[in-house]
Amino acid sequence: MKVTGDKSEDIGAHELLASIRRFHEAIRSGVSRCLADARRAKNPALANEPGVWGAGDISYALDRPAEAAIEAFADDVARTNPVTLVCEGPGVIQRPGTGSGPALRAIIDPVDGTRSLMHDMRSGWALTGIARDRGELTRLSDIEVAVQTELPTTTAGVYHVLTAIAGQGARIARHEVATGALIEEGPFVAPRKVPLENGYLAFTRYLAVERPLIARLEQQFLDGALTEHGIDPRLVYDDQYLCSAGQLFLVTTGRYRMLADLRGWLRETRGIENFTAKPYDLAALLIYREAGAIVVDAAGDDLDAPLDTETSLSVVAWPNESLRTAFEPHLRTAMDSLT
């Protein structure tokens, strides 16, 4: 359901944005304290000790302060709207609501990229998307308000906040880590012209069981794409960022010329027992689309999924149609050869 910005106002879109921002700042504060405590104590386990299996994935020590903020967010939204939260970790949380607003359903990943952030290596991101509640029929494409907030490492001085309301474009803001103060903000727009070379062509392969197959697929893709377009192979790079939202941020800013996360496709076609992207990892999908990036599934169709914690997804993305035109045929040829 595509909803214009004006129609989004009857769900209180700007008030919801403010509520999500407060929620994400609470997550950022708790996660930052956890990382700082682990660093001061010289005890990494304070952040990276494995915990229990929750909805969608295993939790680590770093996830606990983030998940602690969810109940307060549910209460905040329920002041005006009945709300159902579908969250990685805690699962489903419902509030009946005390106001007259329409029922809402939110998909939340409190920390996307835990495995990198808990070692203080690379940023994670807090993700929230909100749609009108259609029960289990509610999908990513129904989301009308989305926020993605960077959760920085202890050495960072700046963090980013991405926001979108359906039909109103996306925005990006930079804040000081120390104070949270706004440094600058403006429209978030994927670049229309990016050179094919001197950027990243990222093929996701986190687990050992995935690497041989993805290596074959990637090599066939590169053989075709680099030859056709005359690209010097020394000017094409690889990156393994254990964070779907972080990867899509890099696509939408043009650093990644292409993202091919085919873990769900491997699971479906090869029966591989692996981890895949889930709908909560795409909670901020509205932002990338409002920014103009192209995000599709393994079949090349617009990516969509129910708001749940279990659906396995593949994510393929480009900053613009020009890069898609250049690279997608070679990706399809490589995928066909592997099957």
C-alpha positions as CSV (number, residue, x, y, z in Angstrom):
1,M,0.0,0.0,0.0
2,K,1.6,3.2,-1.2
3,V,0.5,6.1,1.0
4,T,1.3,9.8,0.3
5,G,2.8,12.0,3.0
6,D,-0.5,13.9,3.4
7,K,-2.5,10.7,4.1
8,S,0.2,9.6,6.5
9,E,-0.7,12.5,8.7
10,D,-3.9,10.7,10.0
11,I,-1.6,8.3,11.8
12,G,0.4,11.1,13.3
13,A,3.5,10.5,11.2
14,H,5.6,13.3,12.6
15,E,4.6,12.5,16.2
16,L,5.6,8.9,15.5
17,L,8.9,10.0,14.1
18,A,9.6,11.9,17.3
19,S,8.6,8.9,19.4
20,I,10.9,6.6,17.4
21,R,13.8,9.1,17.8
22,R,13.4,9.1,21.6
23,F,13.3,5.3,21.5
24,H,16.4,5.0,19.4
25,E,18.3,7.5,21.6
26,A,17.5,5.4,24.6
27,I,18.9,2.4,22.7
28,R,22.0,4.4,21.7
29,S,22.6,5.5,25.3
30,G,22.2,2.0,26.7
31,V,24.4,0.4,24.1
32,S,27.1,3.0,24.4
33,R,27.2,2.5,28.2
34,C,27.6,-1.2,27.7
35,L,30.5,-0.8,25.3
36,A,32.2,1.8,27.5
37,D,31.9,-0.5,30.5
38,A,33.4,-3.4,28.6
39,R,36.2,-1.3,27.4
40,R,37.0,0.3,30.8
41,A,36.9,-3.1,32.5
42,K,39.0,-4.7,29.8
43,N,36.3,-7.4,29.8
44,P,34.8,-7.8,26.3
45,A,32.3,-10.4,27.6
46,L,30.3,-7.6,29.2
47,A,29.3,-6.8,25.6
48,N,29.7,-9.9,23.6
49,E,28.7,-12.8,25.9
50,P,26.1,-15.0,24.2
51,G,22.7,-15.1,25.8
52,V,19.4,-16.8,24.9
53,W,17.8,-17.4,21.6
54,G,15.0,-15.0,21.1
55,A,12.7,-14.3,18.2
56,G,14.8,-14.5,15.0
57,D,18.3,-14.8,16.4
58,I,20.5,-15.3,19.4
59,S,20.9,-12.3,21.8
60,Y,24.2,-11.1,23.2
61,A,25.0,-9.0,26.3
62,L,25.0,-5.8,24.1
63,D,21.4,-6.5,23.1
64,R,20.0,-6.4,26.6
65,P,20.1,-2.6,27.2
66,A,18.6,-2.1,23.7
67,E,15.8,-4.5,24.3
68,A,15.1,-2.8,27.7
69,A,13.9,0.3,25.9
70,I,11.2,-1.5,23.9
71,E,8.5,-1.6,26.6
72,A,8.7,2.2,27.2
73,F,8.4,2.8,23.4
74,A,5.3,0.6,23.3
75,D,3.8,2.6,26.1
76,D,4.7,5.9,24.4
77,V,2.9,5.0,21.1
78,A,-0.1,3.5,23.0
79,R,-0.9,7.0,24.4
80,T,-2.5,7.7,21.0
81,N,-2.7,4.4,19.1
82,P,-3.2,0.7,19.7
83,V,0.1,-0.9,18.7
84,T,1.6,-4.3,18.0
85,L,5.4,-4.4,18.0
86,V,7.2,-7.2,16.2
87,C,10.7,-7.3,17.4
88,E,13.9,-9.3,17.0
89,G,14.6,-10.7,20.4
90,P,11.5,-10.1,22.5
91,G,9.0,-11.1,19.8
92,V,5.5,-9.7,19.8
93,I,4.5,-7.0,22.3
94,Q,0.9,-5.5,22.2
95,R,-0.6,-2.4,23.8
96,P,-4.4,-1.7,23.5
97,G,-3.9,2.1,23.3
98,T,-5.8,4.8,25.1
99,G,-6.2,7.3,22.2
100,S,-8.3,7.4,19.1
101,G,-5.6,6.9,16.5
102,P,-5.7,3.9,14.1
103,A,-4.1,0.6,15.1
104,L,-0.5,0.4,14.2
105,R,2.0,-2.4,13.7
106,A,5.8,-1.9,14.0
107,I,8.7,-4.0,13.0
108,I,11.8,-3.4,15.1
109,D,15.4,-4.5,15.2
110,P,16.9,-2.9,18.3
111,V,20.5,-3.6,17.2
112,D,21.2,-4.6,13.6
113,G,24.9,-5.5,13.4
114,T,25.3,-6.8,16.9
115,R,28.2,-9.1,16.0
116,S,30.4,-6.3,14.8
117,L,29.3,-3.7,17.3
118,M,29.7,-5.9,20.4
119,H,33.4,-6.2,19.6
120,D,33.6,-2.4,19.1
121,M,34.6,-2.9,15.5
122,R,31.9,-1.3,13.4
123,S,28.6,0.6,13.9
124,G,25.3,-1.2,14.4
125,W,21.9,0.4,13.7
126,A,18.6,0.7,15.5
127,L,15.7,0.1,13.0
128,T,12.0,0.8,13.3
129,G,9.2,0.9,10.7
130,I,5.5,1.5,11.4
131,A,2.5,0.7,9.3
132,R,-1.3,0.6,9.8
133,D,-2.1,-2.7,11.4
134,R,-3.5,-5.2,8.9
135,G,-2.7,-8.1,11.3
136,E,-0.5,-10.8,9.9
137,L,-1.2,-9.4,6.4
138,T,0.9,-6.3,7.1
139,R,3.9,-6.1,5.0
140,L,7.1,-4.1,4.6
141,S,5.5,-2.3,1.7
142,D,2.8,-1.0,4.1
143,I,5.3,0.9,6.2
144,E,4.6,4.7,6.3
145,V,7.2,5.9,8.9
146,A,10.7,4.6,9.3
147,V,13.8,5.6,11.3
148,Q,17.4,4.1,11.2
149,T,19.8,5.4,13.8
150,E,23.5,4.6,13.9
151,L,24.9,3.0,17.0
152,P,28.5,4.0,17.0
153,T,31.6,2.4,18.3
154,T,33.4,3.9,21.3
155,T,35.9,5.7,19.1
156,A,33.3,7.5,16.9
157,G,32.6,11.2,17.2
158,V,29.6,11.4,14.9
159,Y,26.5,9.2,14.2
160,H,23.8,9.3,11.5
161,V,20.1,9.3,11.7
162,L,18.0,8.4,8.6
163,T,14.2,9.1,8.5
164,A,11.4,8.8,6.0
165,I,7.6,9.4,5.8
166,A,6.0,7.7,2.8
167,G,5.7,10.0,-0.2
168,Q,7.9,12.7,1.4
169,G,11.4,11.5,0.6
170,A,14.1,10.5,3.0
171,R,16.4,12.7,5.2
172,I,19.8,12.2,6.8
173,A,21.1,13.9,9.9
174,R,24.6,13.9,11.6
175,H,24.8,14.2,15.4
176,E,27.6,14.5,17.9
177,V,28.1,11.3,19.8
178,A,29.1,13.1,23.0
179,T,26.0,15.3,23.3
180,G,23.6,14.1,20.7
181,A,23.5,17.6,19.2
182,L,22.6,18.0,15.6
183,I,25.5,18.9,13.3
184,E,23.7,19.1,10.0
185,E,20.7,17.6,8.1
186,G,19.2,17.5,4.7
187,P,17.6,15.3,2.0
188,F,18.9,11.7,1.7
189,V,19.2,10.9,-2.0
190,A,20.9,8.0,-3.7
191,P,23.4,9.2,-6.3
192,R,22.2,9.2,-9.9
193,K,25.7,8.9,-11.4
194,V,28.3,6.7,-9.9
195,P,31.3,5.2,-11.8
196,L,31.3,1.4,-12.2
197,E,34.8,1.1,-10.9
198,N,36.5,2.2,-7.7
199,G,33.7,1.0,-5.5
200,Y,32.5,-2.1,-3.7
201,L,30.6,-5.1,-5.3
202,A,29.6,-6.9,-2.1
203,F,28.6,-10.5,-2.1
204,T,27.5,-11.5,1.4
205,R,29.1,-14.7,2.7
206,Y,29.3,-14.8,6.4
207,L,29.4,-18.6,7.2
208,A,31.8,-21.2,6.0
209,V,29.0,-23.2,4.4
210,E,28.2,-20.3,2.1
211,R,31.7,-19.3,1.0
212,P,32.5,-21.9,-1.7
213,L,29.2,-21.4,-3.5
214,I,29.2,-17.6,-3.3
215,A,32.9,-17.6,-4.4
216,R,31.9,-19.5,-7.6
217,L,29.0,-17.2,-8.2
218,E,31.0,-14.0,-7.5
219,Q,33.9,-15.1,-9.8
220,Q,31.5,-15.8,-12.7
221,F,29.8,-12.5,-12.2
222,L,33.1,-10.6,-12.1
223,D,34.4,-12.4,-15.2
224,G,31.4,-11.2,-17.2
225,A,30.9,-7.8,-15.7
226,L,34.5,-6.6,-15.6
227,T,35.2,-7.9,-19.2
228,E,32.1,-6.3,-20.7
229,H,32.6,-2.9,-19.1
230,G,36.4,-2.8,-19.3
231,I,36.8,-2.4,-15.5
232,D,40.3,-2.9,-14.0
233,P,39.9,-5.7,-11.4
234,R,42.2,-3.8,-9.1
235,L,39.5,-1.1,-8.8
236,V,36.8,-3.4,-7.5
237,Y,36.6,-4.1,-3.8
238,D,34.9,-6.5,-1.4
239,D,33.4,-5.8,2.0
240,Q,31.7,-8.0,4.6
241,Y,29.6,-5.8,6.9
242,L,27.6,-8.1,9.2
243,C,24.6,-5.7,9.1
244,S,21.9,-5.5,6.5
245,A,20.9,-2.0,7.4
246,G,24.5,-0.9,7.3
247,Q,25.0,-2.5,3.9
248,L,22.0,-0.7,2.5
249,F,23.2,2.6,3.9
250,L,26.4,2.0,1.9
251,V,24.4,1.2,-1.2
252,T,22.3,4.3,-0.9
253,T,25.3,6.5,-0.4
254,G,27.0,5.0,-3.5
255,R,30.0,3.3,-1.8
256,Y,28.6,-0.1,-2.6
257,R,27.9,-0.2,-6.3
258,M,25.9,-3.4,-5.7
259,L,24.9,-5.6,-2.8
260,A,24.1,-9.3,-3.4
261,D,23.0,-10.9,-0.2
262,L,21.7,-14.2,-1.6
263,R,21.8,-16.2,1.7
264,G,18.0,-16.8,1.5
265,W,18.3,-18.0,-2.1
266,L,21.0,-20.4,-1.1
267,R,18.9,-21.7,1.8
268,E,15.9,-22.2,-0.6
269,T,17.8,-23.7,-3.6
270,R,20.6,-25.6,-1.8
271,G,19.0,-26.4,1.6
272,I,21.9,-24.7,3.4
273,E,21.4,-24.2,7.1
274,N,22.5,-20.6,7.5
275,F,21.5,-17.3,8.9
276,T,19.6,-15.0,6.5
277,A,18.2,-11.5,6.5
278,K,14.8,-11.3,8.1
279,P,12.0,-8.7,7.8
280,Y,13.2,-6.8,10.9
281,D,16.6,-6.3,9.1
282,L,14.6,-4.5,6.5
283,A,12.5,-2.4,8.9
284,A,13.9,0.8,7.3
285,L,13.3,-0.3,3.7
286,L,11.0,2.7,3.2
287,I,14.0,5.0,3.7
288,Y,16.1,3.5,0.9
289,R,13.2,3.5,-1.5
290,E,12.3,7.1,-0.7
291,A,16.0,7.9,-1.3
292,G,15.8,6.3,-4.7
293,A,17.8,3.2,-4.2
294,I,16.7,-0.1,-5.9
295,V,16.1,-3.0,-3.5
296,V,14.9,-6.3,-4.9
297,D,14.7,-10.0,-4.0
298,A,16.6,-12.9,-5.5
299,A,14.1,-13.0,-8.4
300,G,14.5,-9.3,-9.2
301,D,11.1,-8.3,-7.9
302,D,10.6,-5.4,-5.5
303,L,11.6,-6.8,-2.0
304,D,8.6,-7.3,0.3
305,A,7.8,-9.6,3.2
306,P,5.3,-9.9,6.1
307,L,6.2,-8.2,9.3
308,D,7.5,-11.2,11.2
309,T,10.8,-12.5,12.7
310,E,11.2,-15.7,10.7
311,T,10.8,-15.2,6.9
312,S,14.1,-15.8,5.2
313,L,15.0,-13.0,2.7
314,S,17.6,-12.3,0.0
315,V,18.5,-8.7,-0.7
316,V,19.9,-7.3,-3.9
317,A,20.5,-3.6,-4.2
318,W,21.9,-0.8,-6.4
319,P,22.1,2.9,-5.9
320,N,20.5,3.6,-9.3
321,E,19.1,2.1,-12.5
322,S,22.3,2.7,-14.4
323,L,24.2,0.4,-12.1
324,R,21.4,-2.1,-12.1
325,T,21.4,-2.2,-15.9
326,A,25.2,-2.7,-16.0
327,F,25.4,-5.5,-13.4
328,E,22.1,-7.3,-13.1
329,P,22.4,-9.4,-16.3
330,H,25.7,-10.8,-15.1
331,L,24.3,-11.6,-11.7
332,R,21.4,-13.5,-13.2
333,T,23.8,-15.4,-15.5
334,A,25.9,-16.4,-12.5
335,M,22.9,-17.4,-10.5
336,D,21.6,-19.6,-13.3
337,S,24.9,-21.3,-13.7
338,L,25.0,-22.2,-10.0
339,T,21.5,-23.7,-10.0
